[in-house]
Amino acid sequence: MYITGRERKIIEYILHAQAAVTVKEIADDLNVSERTIHRDLKNIERIIFEHNLELQKKAGVGLRVIGDENDKQQLELTLSNAATADFTPDERQAIILSTLLEATEPIKLFTLANELKVTIATISNDLDQLENELAGFDLSVIRRRGYGVKVEGDETNKRAAISKLITKYMDPFEYVSLLKETIQKKSKQQLNTISRRLLGLVNLETLHTIEDRVEQVRDELPHELADNAYIGLVVHLALAIERLKKGDKIKFDTTFMRQIQETKEYEIAKEVVQDLEIALSMDIPEDEIGYITMHLMGAKLRVDHNYIIEDSSLDIALQSKELIQYVNSQINADLAADNSLLNGLVAHLKPTIYRLKQGMNINNPIMDEIKSEYRELFQVIQDGIKRTFPDLQFPDDEIGYLVLHFAAALLDGKEEVALRALIICSSGIGTAKILATKLTQRFPEIKQVENKSLFDLNHLDPDKYDIVVSTIPLKGFAGDYILASPILSQAEVHRIKKVIQQKKISYKTKGNQSKSKREEKQISAFIPKLEGMQHYSKIILDLLEVFIVKKISGRRSLSSILHLICKELADRRLLKNEENVAERLLERDKASGLGIPGTSLALYHTRSKAIERPSFTIYRLQHALTVRGMDGDRMEMGTLVLMLAPEAAMQEVLEVLSYLSSLLIQGEESVKMFESGNEMQIKQFLSQQFQTFLQEKNLW
C-alpha cells in the first residue's frame, strides 16, 4: 500500500490526539492549507476503512478515528512500514542531520541519496536548508567534490544540535521510554525511521546506569528537579558517554569552572561522574563535570514564592529589575512590585546566562504557541533583553521562557472560586505558572491550583482534586485527567469547561456535606501554617537579635576592614575562624563586583563551615573605598553590608537572607535607609519588611 508522507503525518496526528481534532489544527501543524488537508482526506478515509476503522467527522467538533485498539495498532504498524517509501522534506532533513552529526568521517552525497531513495540534487537542496539551521549552533557543512559532506564545529555545539534534534522529533520522556521498550522487546514497535535513528544514538545499559545514579542524587540537591530537567540530564549524560567513547571531548571555560566549584551542584556532579567512571570503566574529563553542574543549576523546580536572590544572583536581580521596568514602560503595566515575577526571572536567568556564555542551547517545545499567543509581548521582551543584556545573544527559545514568566504575572487573576485543580507539568516554574494562571483566569470556579511533578504521581490521591490537567500523557494514572498545552487551546478550554460544569452539578447535589469536608480541610491546613510562621519567625528574630550598625574609623584597606569585622563577629561567637571567613570574602570580591550600582552600598556575603550562626550586619566607613560594582565599573563604597550563613544552613534561612538582599535593590526608600539610617530605624524598617515577607508566604 502506497501512503504519501503527508497522508501518514495526518493519520498519525489524528490517531495520537486525545480528542477530536479540526482540519485547521492539522493544517497548522503540517504548515499546509486547509484545502490540501480536505483533498487528502478522501484517500485517508479509504486507508482507515481498510483497517476496519472509521474516520468520524462531526461538524463543529472535528475528526477522530473510531474502532478497536488492536486495529489502531495495526494501522500504526502499516504506517511505520510504509514510512521509508516517502518522507516529508522535514523528516528527510532530520535523517540527514542525524547521520552527519553521528559520523566521524565525510559521507558521500550518493550514499545519502541511495538510502533515502531521492536524487543527489534533492540531497544537495536539503543540505542548503540544513546549513542555515546548523549556523544557529555555530556549525558549518563542509562540501567538496570527491570528499563528501561533513559537519564541522565545536563538540559542545554538536551535542546541542543532537539534543535539539531529539526534542524536535520526540518528547524526551517518550525518548527514554521508547528506548527501553524497543530494546527490551527487540522491536515490534511502531516507530518511524527518524525515531529508530534517534534511539540508536544511545546505549540502553548506559542509560540504565546513568538513570540509577541520577535518581540516587536527586534528594541531595538543594532544590527539586523539574521532570523535564531530570530526563534532559539523563539524555545529556547518555549522549555525552557515547560521544566520549568516540573520542569527542568538550572544553569548559576555566573561569566559570572556578566559579561553580563552590556550589552544591558541582559536588553532586562530581560524585555522579566518579560513580559513572567506576560503573562504565572509563575516564570522564573534568570539563564534563562543569556541564553536568550547569544542567543541575538550570534544573530547579520552583512552584512557591521562595526568595532566590542569593550569592552571585544579586547582579542578575538588578538586570531583571531593569527588564521589568522596560516591559512596564512599553506595555503600560504595573509589575515593579511583583516579587514573584522578580524571583522567577532571577531563578531562570542565573543558569541561563551560564548556559549562553558556554554556548549551551535549550529547546522550547511550545515556542510556536508562545509566539502565536503573545506576539507583542515576545517582541517587547526581545527588545528589553537586547538593552539589558547587550553582551549576550538570547535565542528565541530562551526568550520564550521569559515570556511565560511575564505572561503569568500579567494574567494573575484574584477571583474567588470553589474547585481544586492539580497540574502535572514537566517543565518547571514558567510553564506551570502560565498554565495555573490561565486556569484561574478562564475558570473562576477554580479555587486552588497545585503543581506537581510526574515523579509525584505514585504518591498522589486523585480524589483530592476536582480536575487534573497535565502537559504530558500520564501512563498508569488512576484518575481522570485532561491533556493540555501550557497555552490552553480553544479545544482544551472547551474540554475543561465541560468537566467543570459536571463538577458544579455534582457539588450542588452533595450540598452541605461537601462544604463541611472542605471546612475540615481548612482547619487541618491551618496547623502547618502556624508551624511555618513559628519557624520563620524564629529565624527572623535571631537575625534581628544579632543585627548591628557600626562605624569603621580611620583609613583602611578592604582586607584590613574585613579582618577587623570578622574578628569582632568571632568575639560575638557568630563564627569560629575569622581568617577563613575574611579570606573567602576577599576571594568573592576578586571574582566579581559586589558594589550595587547607583548607590554607596556593597554587599559582601559568603557561606562557610566556619560560620556558626546566620547574620546580617552593616558597617559605615569613615573613608569611602573604591570597589568594583556589579556592573563592572568602579564605585565608591561608603557602607558595607555583610551577610553570612553556615554552609549547611536550612533552606528557610537562605530564603530569609535572600529576601534581605533583595531589599537592597527594592527602590530609593530602602537604599536611602541602608545608606544613612541608624540601627533602630533600620531594625524598624526590617521588621515591617519581614511582615510583608510572611504575608507573601501566606503565613501572616
C-alpha positions as CSV (number, residue, x, y, z in Angstrom):
1,M,0.0,0.0,0.0
2,Y,1.5,3.4,-1.0
3,I,0.9,6.1,1.5
4,T,2.4,9.6,1.0
5,G,4.4,11.3,3.7
6,R,1.7,13.9,4.3
7,E,-1.1,11.3,4.5
8,R,1.0,9.4,7.0
9,K,1.5,12.5,9.1
10,I,-2.2,13.4,9.0
11,I,-3.3,9.9,10.1
12,E,-0.7,9.9,12.9
13,Y,-1.9,13.3,14.1
14,I,-5.5,12.1,14.3
15,L,-4.6,8.8,15.9
16,H,-2.4,10.3,18.6
17,A,-4.8,13.1,19.6
18,Q,-6.6,12.8,22.9
19,A,-9.8,14.1,21.4
20,A,-11.3,15.1,18.1
21,V,-9.1,17.5,16.0
22,T,-10.2,20.1,13.4
23,V,-8.9,20.4,9.9
24,K,-7.5,23.8,10.8
25,E,-5.4,22.3,13.7
26,I,-4.0,19.6,11.3
27,A,-3.2,22.2,8.6
28,D,-1.5,24.5,11.1
29,D,0.6,21.6,12.4
30,L,1.7,20.5,8.9
31,N,2.1,24.1,7.7
32,V,-0.2,23.5,4.7
33,S,-3.7,24.9,3.7
34,E,-7.0,23.5,4.9
35,R,-7.9,22.8,1.3
36,T,-4.8,20.5,1.0
37,I,-6.0,18.5,4.1
38,H,-9.5,18.2,2.7
39,R,-8.1,16.9,-0.6
40,D,-6.0,14.2,1.3
41,L,-8.9,13.1,3.5
42,K,-10.6,11.0,0.7
43,N,-7.6,8.6,0.4
44,I,-7.0,8.7,4.2
45,E,-10.6,7.6,4.8
46,R,-10.0,4.7,2.5
47,I,-6.8,3.7,4.3
48,I,-8.5,3.8,7.6
49,F,-11.5,1.8,6.4
50,E,-9.2,-0.9,5.1
51,H,-8.1,-1.4,8.7
52,N,-11.6,-2.0,10.0
53,L,-11.7,1.5,11.4
54,E,-13.9,4.6,10.8
55,L,-12.9,8.2,10.3
56,Q,-15.6,10.0,12.3
57,K,-16.3,13.6,11.0
58,K,-18.6,15.8,13.1
59,A,-19.3,19.4,12.2
60,G,-18.1,21.8,14.8
61,V,-16.2,19.1,16.7
62,G,-13.6,17.6,14.3
63,L,-12.1,14.3,13.2
64,R,-11.3,11.2,15.2
65,V,-10.6,7.5,14.4
66,I,-13.2,5.1,15.8
67,G,-12.6,1.4,16.3
68,D,-10.8,-1.4,18.1
69,E,-7.4,-0.6,19.8
70,N,-5.8,-3.7,18.1
71,D,-6.9,-2.4,14.6
72,K,-5.5,1.1,15.5
73,Q,-2.1,-0.6,16.4
74,Q,-2.1,-2.5,13.2
75,L,-2.7,0.8,11.3
76,E,0.3,2.4,13.1
77,L,2.4,-0.6,12.1
78,T,1.3,-0.2,8.5
79,L,2.3,3.5,8.7
80,S,5.6,2.6,10.2
81,N,6.4,0.0,7.4
82,A,5.3,2.5,4.7
83,A,7.4,5.3,6.2
84,T,10.5,4.6,4.3
85,A,8.7,4.9,0.9
86,D,8.1,8.7,1.2
87,F,9.5,11.2,3.6
88,T,8.4,14.8,4.0
89,P,11.3,17.2,3.4
90,D,11.4,18.0,7.1
91,E,11.8,14.3,8.0
92,R,14.4,13.7,5.3
93,Q,16.5,16.6,6.5
94,A,16.3,15.3,10.1
95,I,17.6,11.9,9.0
96,I,20.5,13.5,7.1
97,L,21.3,15.7,10.0
98,S,21.3,12.8,12.5
99,T,23.6,10.8,10.1
100,L,26.1,13.7,9.7
101,L,26.2,14.6,13.4
102,E,26.9,10.9,14.3
103,A,29.6,10.4,11.5
104,T,33.3,10.7,12.2
105,E,34.2,10.7,8.5
106,P,32.8,12.6,5.5
107,I,29.8,10.9,3.8
108,K,29.2,10.8,0.0
109,L,26.1,12.5,-1.3
110,F,25.4,9.4,-3.3
111,T,25.2,7.3,-0.1
112,L,22.6,9.6,1.4
113,A,20.6,9.8,-1.8
114,N,20.6,6.0,-2.1
115,E,19.5,5.5,1.5
116,L,16.7,8.0,1.2
117,K,15.6,7.0,-2.3
118,V,15.9,10.5,-3.8
119,T,18.2,12.3,-6.2
120,I,21.6,13.8,-5.4
121,A,20.1,17.2,-6.3
122,T,17.4,16.7,-3.6
123,I,20.1,15.9,-1.0
124,S,22.1,18.9,-2.1
125,N,19.0,21.1,-1.7
126,D,18.3,19.6,1.8
127,L,21.9,20.4,2.8
128,D,21.3,24.1,1.8
129,Q,18.4,24.1,4.2
130,L,20.4,22.4,7.0
131,E,23.3,24.9,6.6
132,N,21.0,27.7,7.9
133,E,19.8,25.5,10.8
134,L,23.3,24.5,11.8
135,A,24.6,28.0,11.6
136,G,22.5,28.7,14.7
137,F,24.7,26.2,16.6
138,D,28.0,27.7,15.1
139,L,28.4,24.6,13.0
140,S,29.2,24.5,9.3
141,V,28.6,22.0,6.5
142,I,31.7,21.2,4.5
143,R,31.0,20.0,0.9
144,R,33.7,19.2,-1.6
145,R,33.8,17.2,-4.8
146,G,35.4,13.8,-4.2
147,Y,35.4,14.5,-0.4
148,G,31.7,14.2,0.5
149,V,29.9,16.1,3.2
150,K,30.8,16.6,6.9
151,V,29.6,18.8,9.8
152,E,32.4,20.8,11.4
153,G,32.5,22.7,14.7
154,D,32.9,22.5,18.4
155,E,31.8,19.3,20.1
156,T,29.7,21.3,22.6
157,N,27.7,22.7,19.6
158,K,27.3,19.3,18.0
159,R,25.8,17.9,21.2
160,A,23.4,20.9,21.4
161,A,22.3,20.1,17.8
162,I,21.7,16.4,18.6
163,S,19.7,17.4,21.7
164,K,17.6,19.8,19.7
165,L,17.0,17.1,17.1
166,I,15.7,14.7,19.7
167,T,13.4,17.2,21.4
168,K,12.1,18.4,18.0
169,Y,11.0,14.9,16.9
170,M,10.4,13.1,20.1
171,D,9.3,14.1,23.6
172,P,12.2,13.5,25.9
173,F,10.0,11.3,28.2
174,E,8.9,9.3,25.1
175,Y,12.5,9.0,24.0
176,V,13.7,7.4,27.3
177,S,10.6,5.2,27.5
178,L,10.7,4.0,23.9
179,L,14.5,3.4,24.2
180,K,13.8,0.9,27.0
181,E,10.7,-0.7,25.4
182,T,12.3,-1.1,21.9
183,I,15.4,-2.8,23.1
184,Q,13.7,-4.9,25.7
185,K,11.1,-6.2,23.2
186,K,13.6,-6.5,20.3
187,S,11.2,-4.2,18.5
188,K,7.9,-4.8,17.0
189,Q,7.4,-1.1,17.9
190,Q,5.6,1.1,15.5
191,L,8.4,3.5,15.1
192,N,9.2,5.6,12.1
193,T,12.8,5.9,10.7
194,I,13.6,9.1,12.5
195,S,12.6,7.6,15.9
196,R,14.7,4.5,15.1
197,R,17.7,6.7,14.1
198,L,17.5,8.8,17.3
199,L,17.1,5.8,19.6
200,G,20.2,4.4,18.1
201,L,22.2,7.3,19.5
202,V,22.2,5.9,23.0
203,N,23.1,2.6,24.6
204,L,20.4,1.1,26.9
205,E,22.7,-0.3,29.5
206,T,24.5,3.0,29.8
207,L,21.1,4.7,30.1
208,H,20.1,2.4,33.0
209,T,23.4,3.1,34.8
210,I,23.0,6.8,34.4
211,E,19.3,6.9,35.4
212,D,20.0,4.9,38.6
213,R,22.9,7.3,39.6
214,V,20.9,10.5,38.9
215,E,17.9,9.1,40.8
216,Q,20.1,8.5,43.8
217,V,21.4,12.1,44.0
218,R,18.0,13.8,43.4
219,D,17.5,14.2,47.1
220,E,20.9,15.6,47.7
221,L,20.2,18.7,45.5
222,P,19.4,22.0,47.3
223,H,16.2,22.2,45.2
224,E,13.7,19.9,43.5
225,L,14.4,18.7,39.9
226,A,11.7,19.6,37.3
227,D,10.8,16.4,35.4
228,N,12.0,17.6,32.1
229,A,15.3,18.6,33.7
230,Y,15.7,15.1,35.1
231,I,15.0,13.5,31.8
232,G,17.1,16.1,30.0
233,L,20.1,15.4,32.3
234,V,19.8,11.6,31.8
235,V,19.7,12.0,28.0
236,H,22.6,14.6,28.1
237,L,24.7,12.2,30.1
238,A,23.9,9.2,27.8
239,L,24.8,11.2,24.7
240,A,28.0,12.5,26.4
241,I,29.1,9.0,27.2
242,E,28.6,7.8,23.7
243,R,30.4,10.8,22.2
244,L,33.3,10.3,24.7
245,K,33.7,6.7,23.6
246,K,34.3,8.0,20.1
247,G,36.9,10.4,21.4
248,D,34.8,13.6,21.1
249,K,35.5,15.9,24.0
250,I,34.2,19.3,25.1
251,K,36.0,22.3,26.6
252,F,34.6,24.1,29.6
253,D,35.7,27.7,30.4
254,T,38.2,27.6,33.3
255,T,37.0,30.9,34.9
256,F,33.4,29.6,35.0
257,M,34.7,26.3,36.4
258,R,36.3,28.1,39.3
259,Q,33.1,30.0,40.0
260,I,30.8,26.9,40.1
261,Q,33.2,24.7,42.0
262,E,31.9,26.2,45.3
263,T,28.3,25.1,44.6
264,K,26.5,22.1,45.9
265,E,25.5,21.2,42.3
266,Y,29.2,20.9,41.4
267,E,29.8,18.5,44.4
268,I,26.9,16.3,43.2
269,A,28.0,16.4,39.6
270,K,31.5,15.3,40.6
271,E,30.0,12.5,42.7
272,V,27.9,11.3,39.7
273,V,30.9,11.3,37.4
274,Q,33.1,9.4,39.8
275,D,30.4,6.7,40.1
276,L,29.9,6.5,36.4
277,E,33.7,6.2,35.8
278,I,33.6,3.1,38.1
279,A,30.4,1.6,36.7
280,L,31.3,2.2,33.0
281,S,35.1,1.5,33.4
282,M,36.1,4.7,31.6
283,D,37.7,8.1,32.3
284,I,35.4,11.1,32.2
285,P,37.2,14.6,31.8
286,E,36.6,17.3,34.4
287,D,35.1,19.5,31.7
288,E,32.1,17.1,31.7
289,I,31.5,17.9,35.4
290,G,31.1,21.5,34.5
291,Y,28.4,20.8,32.0
292,I,26.5,18.4,34.4
293,T,26.7,21.2,37.0
294,M,25.1,23.6,34.5
295,H,22.3,21.1,34.0
296,L,21.7,20.8,37.7
297,M,21.8,24.6,38.2
298,G,19.3,25.1,35.5
299,A,17.0,22.3,36.7
300,K,15.3,24.0,39.6
301,L,11.5,23.5,40.0
302,R,10.1,26.5,41.9
303,V,6.4,26.5,42.5
304,D,6.0,28.7,45.5
305,H,7.2,32.2,46.5
306,N,10.7,31.3,47.7
307,Y,13.3,34.0,47.5
308,I,16.2,33.1,45.3
309,I,18.3,36.3,45.3
310,E,21.4,34.8,46.9
311,D,25.1,34.8,46.4
312,S,26.1,35.9,42.9
313,S,22.4,36.4,41.8
314,L,22.1,40.0,43.0
315,D,23.7,41.4,39.9
316,I,21.2,39.4,37.8
317,A,18.4,40.7,40.0
318,L,19.4,44.2,39.1
319,Q,19.3,43.4,35.4
320,S,15.9,41.6,36.0
321,K,14.5,44.8,37.6
322,E,15.7,46.8,34.6
323,L,14.0,44.3,32.3
324,I,10.8,44.5,34.3
325,Q,10.9,48.4,34.2
326,Y,11.4,48.3,30.4
327,V,8.5,46.0,29.9
328,N,6.4,48.2,32.2
329,S,7.2,51.3,30.2
330,Q,6.3,49.6,26.9
331,I,3.0,47.9,27.8
332,N,1.9,50.4,30.5
333,A,1.7,47.6,33.2
334,D,2.5,47.7,36.9
335,L,4.9,44.8,37.6
336,A,7.6,46.6,39.6
337,A,6.3,45.4,42.9
338,D,5.7,41.8,41.8
339,N,8.3,39.9,43.9
340,S,7.1,36.6,42.5
341,L,8.0,37.8,38.9
342,L,11.4,39.1,40.0
343,N,12.3,35.9,41.8
344,G,11.1,33.7,39.0
345,L,13.2,35.7,36.5
346,V,16.3,35.5,38.6
347,A,15.9,31.8,39.2
348,H,15.6,31.3,35.4
349,L,18.2,33.8,34.3
350,K,21.1,32.7,36.6
351,P,21.6,29.3,34.9
352,T,20.5,30.7,31.5
353,I,23.4,33.2,31.5
354,Y,25.8,30.5,32.4
355,R,24.4,28.4,29.5
356,L,24.6,31.2,27.0
357,K,28.2,32.1,27.9
358,Q,29.1,28.4,27.4
359,G,27.3,28.1,24.1
360,M,24.7,25.6,25.6
361,N,21.3,25.8,23.9
362,I,17.9,24.6,25.2
363,N,14.8,23.7,23.3
364,N,11.4,25.3,24.0
365,P,8.8,22.7,22.8
366,I,5.9,25.3,22.9
367,M,7.8,28.1,21.0
368,D,5.3,28.4,18.2
369,E,2.4,28.6,20.6
370,I,4.1,31.3,22.7
371,K,4.9,33.4,19.6
372,S,1.3,33.0,18.3
373,E,-0.4,33.8,21.7
374,Y,2.0,36.5,22.9
375,R,3.4,38.1,19.7
376,E,3.6,41.7,21.0
377,L,4.9,40.7,24.4
378,F,7.5,38.5,22.8
379,Q,8.8,41.4,20.8
380,V,8.9,43.8,23.8
381,I,10.8,41.3,25.9
382,Q,13.2,40.5,23.0
383,D,13.9,44.3,22.7
384,G,14.3,44.5,26.5
385,I,16.7,41.7,26.6
386,K,18.9,43.3,24.0
387,R,19.0,46.5,26.1
388,T,19.5,44.8,29.5
389,F,22.0,42.1,28.3
390,P,23.8,43.8,25.4
391,D,26.8,41.4,25.5
392,L,24.7,38.2,25.3
393,Q,22.8,36.6,22.4
394,F,19.5,35.2,23.7
395,P,17.9,32.7,21.2
396,D,14.1,32.7,20.7
397,D,13.7,29.5,22.8
398,E,15.2,31.3,25.9
399,I,13.1,34.4,25.3
400,G,10.0,32.2,25.0
401,Y,10.5,31.0,28.6
402,L,10.9,34.6,29.9
403,V,7.6,35.5,28.1
404,L,5.9,32.8,30.1
405,H,7.1,34.5,33.4
406,F,5.8,37.9,32.3
407,A,2.5,36.5,30.9
408,A,1.8,34.7,34.2
409,A,2.3,37.9,36.1
410,L,0.1,39.9,33.7
411,L,-2.6,37.3,33.8
412,D,-2.6,36.7,37.5
413,G,-6.2,36.7,38.5
414,K,-7.7,37.0,42.0
415,E,-11.2,35.7,41.6
416,E,-12.9,33.8,44.4
417,V,-13.7,30.3,43.2
418,A,-14.7,26.8,44.5
419,L,-12.8,23.9,42.8
420,R,-9.4,22.4,43.4
421,A,-7.1,21.7,40.4
422,L,-3.9,19.7,40.0
423,I,-1.4,20.5,37.3
424,I,1.2,17.9,36.3
425,C,3.8,19.8,34.5
426,S,7.1,18.5,33.1
427,S,8.9,21.9,32.8
428,G,9.1,23.9,36.0
429,I,8.0,27.4,37.1
430,G,7.5,29.0,33.8
431,T,5.1,26.6,32.1
432,A,3.5,25.7,35.5
433,K,2.7,29.3,36.3
434,I,1.3,30.2,32.9
435,L,-1.0,27.1,32.9
436,A,-2.1,27.8,36.5
437,T,-2.8,31.5,35.7
438,K,-4.7,30.5,32.5
439,L,-6.8,28.1,34.5
440,T,-7.7,30.6,37.3
441,Q,-8.3,33.4,34.8
442,R,-10.5,31.5,32.4
443,F,-12.3,29.4,35.1
444,P,-13.3,31.5,38.2
445,E,-14.7,28.3,39.7
446,I,-11.2,27.0,40.4
447,K,-10.2,28.0,43.9
448,Q,-6.8,26.3,44.4
449,V,-4.2,25.1,41.9
450,E,-1.4,22.8,42.9
451,N,1.6,22.0,40.7
452,K,3.2,18.5,41.0
453,S,5.8,16.6,39.0
454,L,5.5,13.4,37.1
455,F,7.5,11.6,39.8
456,D,4.9,12.6,42.5
457,L,2.2,10.6,40.7
458,N,2.6,7.4,42.8
459,H,2.1,9.4,46.0
460,L,-1.0,11.4,44.8
461,D,-4.6,10.8,45.7
462,P,-6.6,11.7,42.6
463,D,-9.8,12.0,44.7
464,K,-8.4,15.1,46.4
465,Y,-8.7,17.1,43.2
466,D,-11.8,18.2,41.2
467,I,-9.8,18.4,38.0
468,V,-6.4,17.2,36.9
469,V,-4.6,18.9,33.9
470,S,-1.4,17.5,32.6
471,T,1.0,18.8,29.9
472,I,2.2,15.2,29.3
473,P,0.5,11.8,28.9
474,L,0.1,10.0,32.3
475,K,0.6,6.3,31.8
476,G,-0.9,4.3,34.7
477,F,-2.5,7.3,36.4
478,A,-5.6,6.1,38.3
479,G,-7.7,9.2,37.9
480,D,-9.2,11.1,35.0
481,Y,-7.2,13.9,33.5
482,I,-7.1,16.4,30.7
483,L,-4.1,16.6,28.4
484,A,-3.4,20.2,27.6
485,S,-0.6,22.6,26.4
486,P,0.5,25.4,28.8
487,I,-1.1,27.9,26.5
488,L,-4.5,26.2,26.5
489,S,-6.1,26.0,23.1
490,Q,-9.8,26.6,22.5
491,A,-10.4,22.9,22.2
492,E,-8.7,22.3,25.5
493,V,-10.6,25.1,27.2
494,H,-13.8,23.6,25.9
495,R,-12.9,20.1,27.4
496,I,-12.0,21.7,30.8
497,K,-15.3,23.7,30.8
498,K,-17.3,20.5,30.3
499,V,-15.6,18.8,33.3
500,I,-16.1,21.9,35.5
501,Q,-19.8,22.0,34.6
502,Q,-20.1,18.4,35.6
503,K,-18.3,19.0,38.9
504,K,-20.5,22.0,39.7
505,I,-23.6,19.9,39.3
506,S,-22.0,17.2,41.4
507,Y,-21.2,19.7,44.2
508,K,-24.8,21.0,44.2
509,T,-26.2,17.5,44.8
510,K,-23.7,16.9,47.7
511,G,-24.7,20.2,49.4
512,N,-23.6,20.9,52.9
513,Q,-21.7,17.6,53.3
514,S,-19.0,18.8,50.8
515,K,-18.9,22.2,52.5
516,S,-18.3,20.5,55.9
517,K,-15.5,18.4,54.5
518,R,-13.9,21.5,52.9
519,E,-14.0,23.3,56.2
520,E,-12.3,20.3,57.9
521,K,-9.5,20.5,55.3
522,Q,-9.1,24.3,56.0
523,I,-8.8,23.6,59.7
524,S,-6.2,20.9,59.2
525,A,-4.2,23.1,56.8
526,F,-4.1,25.9,59.5
527,I,-1.8,23.8,61.8
528,P,1.1,23.5,59.4
529,K,0.6,27.2,58.6
530,L,1.1,28.1,62.3
531,E,4.1,25.9,62.5
532,G,5.6,27.6,59.4
533,M,5.0,31.0,60.9
534,Q,6.7,30.0,64.1
535,H,9.7,28.5,62.2
536,Y,10.3,31.6,60.1
537,S,9.6,34.0,63.0
538,K,12.4,32.4,65.0
539,I,14.9,32.8,62.1
540,I,13.8,36.5,61.7
541,L,14.1,37.2,65.4
542,D,17.6,35.5,65.6
543,L,18.8,37.8,62.7
544,L,17.3,40.9,64.3
545,E,19.0,40.0,67.6
546,V,22.5,39.9,66.1
547,F,21.9,42.9,63.8
548,I,24.2,45.9,64.3
549,V,25.2,49.1,62.5
550,K,28.8,50.0,63.3
551,K,31.3,52.7,62.3
552,I,34.7,51.8,60.9
553,S,37.1,54.7,61.6
554,G,40.4,55.5,60.0
555,R,41.7,55.0,56.5
556,R,41.9,51.2,56.0
557,S,42.3,48.7,53.1
558,L,39.5,46.3,52.3
559,S,41.5,43.4,53.7
560,S,42.0,45.2,57.0
561,I,38.3,46.1,57.2
562,L,37.1,42.5,56.6
563,H,39.6,41.0,59.0
564,L,38.5,43.5,61.7
565,I,34.8,42.8,61.2
566,C,35.3,39.0,61.2
567,K,37.4,39.2,64.4
568,E,34.5,41.2,66.1
569,L,32.0,38.6,64.9
570,A,34.2,35.8,66.2
571,D,34.3,37.5,69.6
572,R,30.4,37.5,69.5
573,R,30.6,33.8,68.7
574,L,28.9,34.2,65.3
575,L,31.8,32.5,63.6
576,K,34.8,30.4,64.8
577,N,37.6,31.1,62.3
578,E,37.8,34.8,61.3
579,E,40.8,34.2,59.0
580,N,38.9,31.7,56.9
581,V,35.7,33.8,56.6
582,A,37.7,37.0,55.8
583,E,39.7,35.3,53.1
584,R,36.5,33.8,51.5
585,L,35.0,37.3,51.4
586,L,38.2,38.7,49.7
587,E,38.1,35.9,47.1
588,R,34.5,36.7,46.3
589,D,35.4,40.4,45.9
590,K,38.2,39.4,43.4
591,A,35.9,37.0,41.5
592,S,33.1,39.6,40.8
593,G,32.0,43.1,41.7
594,L,29.9,43.4,44.9
595,G,29.1,47.1,44.8
596,I,25.5,48.0,44.0
597,P,25.4,50.4,41.0
598,G,23.8,53.8,41.7
599,T,24.4,53.6,45.5
600,S,27.2,53.7,48.0
601,L,26.4,50.2,49.2
602,A,28.3,46.9,48.6
603,L,27.0,43.5,49.7
604,Y,29.7,41.1,50.9
605,H,28.4,37.6,51.6
606,T,29.5,34.0,51.9
607,R,28.7,30.6,53.4
608,S,31.2,28.6,55.3
609,K,31.7,25.8,57.8
610,A,33.5,28.4,59.9
611,I,30.2,30.4,60.4
612,E,28.2,29.3,63.4
613,R,25.0,31.5,63.1
614,P,23.5,33.4,60.2
615,S,23.9,37.2,60.5
616,F,23.1,40.5,58.7
617,T,25.2,43.5,59.8
618,I,26.0,46.9,58.4
619,Y,29.3,49.0,58.6
620,R,29.7,52.7,57.9
621,L,33.2,53.6,56.6
622,Q,34.7,56.9,57.8
623,H,36.7,57.0,54.5
624,A,35.0,55.5,51.4
625,L,36.8,52.7,49.5
626,T,36.9,52.3,45.7
627,V,35.5,48.9,44.8
628,R,34.1,47.2,41.7
629,G,30.4,47.3,41.1
630,M,28.2,44.5,39.9
631,D,28.1,46.2,36.5
632,G,32.0,46.0,36.3
633,D,32.5,49.8,36.9
634,R,34.5,51.3,39.8
635,M,32.4,52.9,42.5
636,E,32.8,54.5,46.0
637,M,31.7,52.2,48.9
638,G,30.6,54.2,52.0
639,T,28.5,51.4,53.6
640,L,29.5,47.7,53.7
641,V,26.6,45.3,54.1
642,L,27.6,41.9,55.4
643,M,25.6,38.7,55.1
644,L,26.9,35.4,56.5
645,A,25.4,31.9,56.7
646,P,26.6,28.5,57.8
647,E,27.5,26.2,54.9
648,A,24.7,23.7,55.9
649,A,22.1,26.5,56.5
650,M,18.5,25.4,56.2
651,Q,16.6,26.4,53.1
652,E,14.3,28.7,55.2
653,V,17.3,30.6,56.5
654,L,18.6,31.1,52.9
655,E,15.1,32.3,51.9
656,V,15.1,35.0,54.6
657,L,18.6,36.1,53.8
658,S,17.8,36.2,50.1
659,Y,14.8,38.4,50.9
660,L,17.1,40.7,52.8
661,S,19.4,41.0,49.9
662,S,16.5,41.8,47.6
663,L,15.7,44.8,49.7
664,L,19.0,46.4,48.7
665,I,17.7,46.9,45.2
666,Q,14.0,47.4,46.0
667,G,13.9,51.1,45.5
668,E,15.1,54.5,46.6
669,E,13.4,54.3,50.0
670,S,15.2,51.1,51.0
671,V,18.5,52.2,49.5
672,K,18.4,55.5,51.5
673,M,17.5,53.6,54.7
674,F,20.5,51.2,54.3
675,E,22.9,54.1,53.3
676,S,22.0,56.5,56.2
677,G,19.6,55.0,58.7
678,N,20.6,54.4,62.3
679,E,20.4,51.0,64.0
680,M,16.9,51.5,65.4
681,Q,15.5,52.9,62.2
682,I,16.8,50.1,60.1
683,K,15.5,47.5,62.7
684,Q,12.0,49.0,62.4
685,F,12.3,49.1,58.6
686,L,13.3,45.4,58.6
687,S,10.5,44.4,61.0
688,Q,8.0,46.0,58.5
689,Q,9.6,44.3,55.6
690,F,9.6,40.9,57.3
691,Q,5.9,41.3,57.9
692,T,5.5,41.6,54.1
693,F,7.7,38.6,53.7
694,L,5.4,36.5,55.9
695,Q,2.3,37.8,54.1
696,E,3.8,36.7,50.8
697,K,4.5,33.3,52.2
698,N,0.8,33.2,53.2
699,L,1.8,32.9,56.9
700,W,0.6,36.2,58.3
